[in-house]
Amino acid sequence: MSTSVSIDRDSVGLVHARIMAEAGIFLVEAGIHLFMALYGLSVFPESAKERRRGRT
């Protein structure tokens, strides 16, 4: 006795689209975070010592 599994291609497509959209959002979010971290690290040494008060 064999059992067959029916896969609805529309549902699979919607799940795949949602996963890809979430991955895209994650990559944009990670890129923004990385940019802000690198920007902060590059600007900090250039600021005057008196302006860095409380951050060193």
C-alpha positions in Angstrom: 0.0 0.0 0.0 1.6 3.3 -1.1 0.6 6.7 0.0 1.0 9.6 -2.3 1.7 13.1 -1.1 0.1 15.9 -3.0 2.1 19.2 -3.1 0.3 22.3 -4.0 2.7 24.3 -6.2 1.1 27.6 -5.4 1.6 27.2 -1.7 5.2 26.2 -2.3 5.7 29.3 -4.5 4.3 31.6 -1.9 6.5 30.1 0.9 9.5 30.5 -1.3 8.6 34.1 -2.2 8.2 34.9 1.5 11.5 33.3 2.4 13.3 35.3 -0.3 11.6 38.6 0.8 12.7 38.0 4.4 16.2 37.2 3.3 16.3 40.4 1.3 15.1 42.5 4.2 17.7 40.8 6.4 20.5 41.6 4.0 19.4 45.3 3.7 19.2 45.5 7.5 22.6 43.9 7.9 24.1 46.3 5.3 22.8 49.4 7.1 24.1 48.1 10.4 27.5 47.4 8.9 27.6 50.8 7.2 26.8 52.6 10.4 29.4 50.7 12.4 32.1 51.3 9.9 31.1 55.0 9.5 31.2 55.5 13.3 34.6 53.9 13.5 36.0 56.0 10.7 34.6 59.3 12.1 35.5 58.8 15.7 39.3 59.2 15.3 38.8 62.3 13.2 36.8 64.2 15.8 38.6 66.6 18.1 39.6 65.3 21.6 37.4 67.9 23.4 34.4 66.8 21.4 35.0 63.1 22.3 34.5 63.9 26.0 32.7 61.1 27.7 33.2 58.6 24.8 36.8 57.6 25.5 
